[in-house]
Amino acid sequence: MEAPREKEHLLSLKVMRLPKSSFITTTPVLFEPRDLAGGSIIKDICPNLGLDDGMQHFSVGQLLMLPQDFGSIYLGETFSSYVSVHNDSQHVVKDILLKTDLQTSSQRLTLSGAGTPAHLELKQAECIDEVIHHEVKELGTHILVCAVFYNTQAGESMYFRKFFKFQVLKPLDVKTKFYNAEYNAIRRMVQSNEVYLEAQIQNITQSPLVMEKVLLEPTAEYKVKELNTIETNGVSNSESTFGHFTYLNPLDTRQYLYCLKAKPLPGTDKPAVIKGVSNIGKLDIVWKTSMGERGRLQTSQLQRMAPGYGDVKLNVTSIPDSITIEKPFQIKCRITSCCERTMDLKLVLNNTENGLMWLGVSGRQLGKLGPGSSMDVELTLLATIPGLQSISGLRLTDTYLKRTYEHDDVAQIFVYSEQVGA
């Protein structure tokens, strides 16, 4: 027994992707001027290739070329497609409905046809055309599902579908690194509440990209300063550190730098103490292709592991650049509570064998320090050995719990003799 033959449909469906056109490219035909046929062949070839006079050796012509294949689709770009339903029969077709869906690995999106009234009729050689757009936000395999519903003149309901599969590729490789600010030689201060974010962005497409915008959108706990423009006399101008050329060639990498600082606590000028894993913000990247197609990519929340200070954090807020041997000098320290209880602190100064000696009373009471609070302490030292010396030997003891917190290598200072300084 033969299987029943599938009915032939009266309508046909055609789908074409709508990327930007590109310029026609050719392989230059080179001739020596003394060649017999050189001059005449060049005159005949150039008009056919769309080349201007005087640009015979340039591989890009002045004519635009329609896409020859589906091409590559990258994450963040807008997928555009032309969908056409054509009546190939000699009959009138009624109640035509075209529906397009996009199936990804995680969801199914309706692009057109939902809630749209059906076309009343379609005569011979007539067509229904639609252009659909969708911003691609997922990687991997995508399937464009086109379904056509219609009724014949005899009242029979007909239906068919077509599937178009394509891959969405990754356009940029984004890597991030965090650096905690330890010492600022210009301000002579330690700014431990500042953190620097380095974003490395690599173009992994096959064509140059014009980088329009790379911004860091911080969370509510941080404020950000962009460090990708040139400063003149401490004032930032609009000139980029990358120069006037904003394009990124294939496989090229560009590094962007941002400085983040924790916002102060409400009603105070003291920065908030952020512990553990915290969300920094998102990178918002906008680019254009060589033919003007726009793409946008936003990263997920960037997370940073705050350095572990324990219950007490000690920062050196003021220190000289260099000092003379055997002459006392002062440093200023800020002690901040990182725990949720009140502490009663005692400061002990231990001399080490690193060429620096503490001057003053060791074991003095500093008083009570509440949760999130801080206090400033001024200390005096004396250098006995020239060279680069490290400040160590600070001990803070909580008399409530009898717990001691050790702080070594909190800062470095250069010591020179008077003869060298003179």
C-alpha positions in Angstrom: 0.0 0.0 0.0 1.5 3.3 -1.0 1.7 6.2 1.4 -0.5 9.2 0.6 1.4 11.9 -1.3 1.9 15.2 0.5 -0.2 18.0 -1.0 1.6 20.6 -2.9 1.2 24.1 -1.4 0.0 27.0 -3.4 2.3 29.4 -1.6 6.1 29.6 -1.4 8.3 31.1 1.3 11.6 32.9 0.8 13.9 34.2 3.5 16.9 36.4 3.1 19.1 37.9 5.7 19.6 41.7 5.4 23.2 42.6 6.4 24.9 45.7 5.2 26.3 45.6 1.7 30.0 45.5 1.2 32.3 47.0 -1.4 33.3 44.7 -4.2 36.9 43.4 -3.9 39.2 42.3 -6.7 42.6 41.0 -7.3 44.7 43.7 -8.9 45.9 42.9 -12.4 49.4 44.2 -12.7 51.3 44.9 -15.9 54.6 46.5 -16.7 54.3 49.7 -18.7 56.4 48.2 -21.5 54.1 45.2 -21.9 52.5 45.0 -25.3 48.9 44.6 -24.1 49.2 46.3 -20.7 47.6 49.6 -21.5 44.6 48.4 -23.4 43.8 45.6 -21.0 43.8 48.0 -18.0 41.4 50.3 -19.9 39.0 47.4 -20.5 39.2 45.8 -17.0 38.8 48.9 -14.8 35.3 49.8 -15.9 34.1 46.3 -15.4 35.6 46.1 -11.9 34.2 49.4 -10.7 37.7 50.8 -10.2 38.5 54.5 -10.6 41.1 55.8 -12.9 44.4 56.0 -11.1 43.4 53.2 -8.6 44.0 50.2 -10.8 46.2 48.6 -8.1 43.7 49.1 -5.3 41.7 45.9 -4.4 38.5 47.6 -3.2 36.2 49.0 -5.8 33.5 51.7 -5.7 30.6 49.3 -6.3 28.5 47.8 -3.5 28.0 44.0 -3.5 25.0 42.2 -2.1 25.7 39.4 0.4 26.6 36.2 -1.2 25.9 34.0 1.8 24.3 34.1 5.3 27.6 35.5 6.8 28.5 35.6 10.5 26.2 36.9 13.2 27.8 38.2 16.4 26.4 38.7 19.9 25.1 42.2 20.4 24.3 42.8 16.8 20.8 43.2 15.3 19.6 40.3 13.2 17.5 41.6 10.3 15.8 39.3 7.8 13.4 39.7 4.8 10.6 37.2 4.7 8.4 36.9 1.6 5.3 34.7 0.9 4.6 34.4 -2.8 1.5 32.9 -4.5 3.0 30.6 -7.2 -0.4 29.2 -8.2 -3.2 30.3 -10.5 -5.7 30.4 -7.6 -6.7 33.0 -5.1 -5.6 32.2 -1.6 -7.4 33.7 1.4 -6.8 34.4 5.1 -3.0 34.3 4.9 -1.1 34.5 8.2 2.7 34.6 8.4 4.3 34.0 11.8 8.0 34.0 12.6 9.6 32.8 15.8 13.3 32.6 16.9 14.2 29.5 18.9 17.4 29.8 21.1 18.9 27.3 23.6 16.9 28.8 26.4 13.7 30.4 25.0 11.4 30.9 22.0 10.7 34.5 20.9 7.9 35.6 18.7 9.2 38.1 16.1 6.0 38.7 14.1 2.5 37.4 13.5 1.2 37.4 17.1 -2.0 39.4 17.2 -1.6 40.4 13.6 -4.8 40.1 11.5 -4.6 37.8 8.5 -4.4 39.1 5.0 -7.8 38.7 3.3 -6.5 37.3 0.0 -3.5 36.8 -2.2 -3.9 36.7 -6.0 -1.7 35.0 -8.5 2.0 36.3 -8.5 1.3 38.6 -5.5 3.3 38.4 -2.3 3.4 39.5 1.3 6.7 41.0 2.5 7.9 41.5 6.0 11.2 42.7 7.5 12.0 41.5 11.0 14.6 42.8 13.5 16.0 41.2 16.6 18.9 42.2 18.9 20.9 39.0 19.5 21.5 38.5 23.2 22.5 34.8 23.4 25.4 32.7 22.0 25.1 29.4 20.2 22.6 27.9 17.8 19.5 29.9 16.8 16.7 28.6 14.6 14.4 31.0 12.7 10.9 29.3 12.4 8.6 30.6 9.7 5.1 29.3 9.6 2.4 30.1 7.0 -1.3 29.5 7.5 -3.9 30.0 4.7 -7.2 28.8 3.2 -7.8 27.6 -0.4 -10.8 28.6 -2.5 -12.4 25.3 -1.5 -12.2 26.3 2.2 -9.4 23.9 3.0 -7.0 25.0 5.7 -3.3 24.7 4.8 -0.2 25.1 6.9 3.6 24.6 6.4 6.8 25.6 8.2 10.4 26.2 7.3 13.4 26.3 9.5 16.6 28.3 9.1 19.5 27.6 11.5 22.4 29.9 12.2 25.1 30.3 14.8 25.7 33.4 16.9 29.4 34.0 17.6 31.3 35.9 20.2 32.6 39.3 18.9 34.8 40.4 21.8 36.9 38.7 24.4 36.7 40.6 27.6 39.0 40.0 30.5 39.1 42.0 33.7 41.7 42.4 36.5 41.3 44.3 39.8 44.2 46.1 41.6 44.0 47.4 45.1 45.6 50.8 45.5 48.4 50.5 48.1 50.6 53.5 47.8 50.2 56.8 46.0 53.7 58.5 45.8 52.3 61.8 44.5 49.8 62.2 47.4 52.1 60.5 49.8 49.0 58.5 51.0 47.7 55.0 51.0 44.2 55.0 49.4 43.1 51.5 50.3 39.5 52.4 49.6 40.3 52.8 45.9 40.4 49.9 43.5 41.5 49.9 39.9 39.8 47.9 37.2 41.7 47.0 34.0 39.5 45.7 31.2 41.2 44.0 28.2 39.0 43.9 25.1 40.1 41.8 22.1 38.4 41.8 18.7 37.9 38.2 17.7 35.8 38.9 14.6 37.2 38.8 11.1 36.9 42.5 10.4 37.9 45.8 12.1 35.5 47.3 14.7 35.1 50.9 15.5 34.9 51.2 19.3 32.3 53.9 20.0 31.9 53.6 23.8 33.4 51.5 26.6 31.9 52.6 29.9 31.8 51.2 33.4 28.4 51.5 35.0 29.1 51.2 38.8 26.8 49.9 41.4 25.3 52.1 44.1 28.2 51.4 46.5 30.9 52.8 44.2 31.7 55.9 42.2 34.0 55.6 39.1 36.6 57.8 37.4 37.5 56.9 33.8 41.3 56.9 33.1 41.2 56.6 29.4 41.7 60.3 28.4 44.7 62.5 28.5 45.0 65.0 31.4 46.6 68.4 31.0 47.4 70.2 34.3 45.2 67.8 36.1 42.2 68.5 33.9 40.9 65.7 31.7 40.1 66.6 28.1 38.3 64.7 25.4 41.4 63.3 23.7 41.6 59.6 24.1 44.8 57.8 25.2 44.4 55.6 22.1 44.7 58.6 19.8 42.3 59.6 17.0 41.9 56.1 15.6 39.1 54.3 17.4 39.1 51.1 15.3 40.2 47.8 16.6 41.7 45.4 14.0 41.0 41.6 14.2 42.8 39.9 17.1 44.0 43.3 18.4 43.6 44.0 22.2 42.9 47.3 23.9 43.2 48.0 27.6 40.8 50.3 29.5 41.4 51.5 33.0 38.9 52.7 35.7 39.3 53.9 39.3 36.6 53.0 41.7 36.1 54.3 45.2 33.6 53.3 47.8 31.0 56.0 48.5 31.1 57.6 52.0 28.7 56.5 54.7 25.5 58.7 54.9 26.2 61.8 56.9 29.9 61.3 57.1 33.0 61.7 54.9 34.4 58.3 55.8 34.3 55.7 53.1 32.2 52.6 53.7 34.0 49.4 54.6 33.2 46.7 52.0 34.1 43.1 52.9 33.9 39.8 51.1 32.6 39.6 47.5 31.0 42.8 46.2 29.5 43.8 42.8 31.5 46.5 41.1 29.3 47.2 38.1 28.9 46.4 34.4 30.9 47.2 31.3 28.8 48.7 28.5 30.5 48.3 25.1 29.2 49.8 21.9 30.9 49.4 18.5 30.2 49.6 14.7 31.4 47.5 11.9 33.2 48.9 8.8 29.9 49.3 7.1 28.1 51.0 10.0 26.3 48.0 11.6 25.9 48.8 15.3 26.6 46.3 18.1 26.3 46.5 21.8 27.5 44.1 24.6 26.9 44.5 28.3 28.8 42.2 30.7 27.3 40.6 33.7 28.0 42.1 37.2 31.8 42.2 37.8 32.6 40.9 41.2 35.6 41.7 43.4 36.9 40.0 46.4 37.8 42.7 49.0 41.1 42.2 50.8 40.8 40.5 54.1 41.7 43.1 56.8 40.2 41.1 59.7 38.5 43.0 62.4 40.8 46.0 62.2 42.2 47.8 59.2 45.3 50.1 59.5 46.2 52.6 56.7 49.1 55.0 56.5 47.5 58.2 55.4 50.6 60.5 55.4 54.3 59.7 55.1 57.3 61.6 53.7 58.8 60.6 50.4 62.3 60.3 51.9 64.0 61.1 55.2 67.5 61.7 56.5 69.2 59.1 58.6 69.1 59.5 62.4 66.5 62.3 62.3 63.0 61.7 63.7 60.0 61.8 61.3 56.3 61.4 61.6 53.7 59.3 59.9 49.9 59.4 60.3 47.8 56.2 60.5 44.1 55.6 60.3 42.6 52.7 62.3 39.2 51.5 61.1 36.9 48.9 62.7 35.7 46.2 60.3 33.7 44.2 62.8 30.2 44.6 64.3 31.2 45.1 67.9 32.9 47.8 69.9 36.6 47.3 70.7 38.9 48.8 73.3 42.3 49.2 71.6 45.8 49.3 72.9 48.8 50.2 70.7 52.1 48.4 71.1 55.2 49.4 69.1 57.8 46.7 68.5 61.2 47.6 67.1 62.4 45.2 64.4 65.8 44.8 62.7 64.9 46.7 59.6 66.7 50.0 60.3 63.7 51.9 61.8 63.0 52.5 65.5 59.8 53.7 67.1 60.0 56.8 69.3 57.2 57.3 71.9 55.2 55.3 74.4 54.4 51.7 73.6 51.3 50.1 75.1 49.2 53.3 75.3 45.4 53.0 75.4 43.7 54.4 72.2 40.2 54.1 73.6 37.0 52.6 72.3 36.3 52.1 68.6 32.7 51.4 67.4 31.6 49.4 64.4 32.6 51.0 61.2 34.3 53.9 63.0 37.9 55.1 62.6 40.5 57.1 64.5 43.7 58.8 63.4 47.1 58.3 65.2 50.4 60.1 64.7 53.6 58.1 65.3 57.3 59.0 65.3 60.2 56.9 64.0 64.0 57.2 63.7 66.0 55.7 60.8 69.3 54.0 61.6 70.2 52.4 58.3 70.1 54.0 54.8 68.2 52.6 51.9 64.6 51.6 51.3 63.1 50.6 54.6 59.8 49.0 55.5 57.6 50.1 58.5 56.7 47.2 60.7 56.0 46.3 64.3 52.6 47.8 64.9 50.4 45.7 67.2 46.8 46.5 68.1 45.2 44.6 71.0 41.5 44.5 71.8 41.4 44.4 75.6 37.9 43.0 75.6 38.7 39.8 73.9 42.5 39.8 74.5 43.0 39.5 70.8 46.1 41.0 69.1 46.2 42.2 65.5 49.7 42.4 63.8 50.4 45.0 61.1 53.8 44.7 59.3 55.1 46.2 56.1 52.4 48.9 56.2 54.5 51.3 54.1 58.0 51.9 52.7 60.3 54.9 53.0 63.7 55.8 51.5 66.4 56.7 54.0 69.5 58.6 52.9 72.6 60.0 54.7 73.2 63.7 55.0 76.2 63.5 52.7 74.1 62.1 49.9 71.3 64.6 50.6 73.7 67.5 50.5 
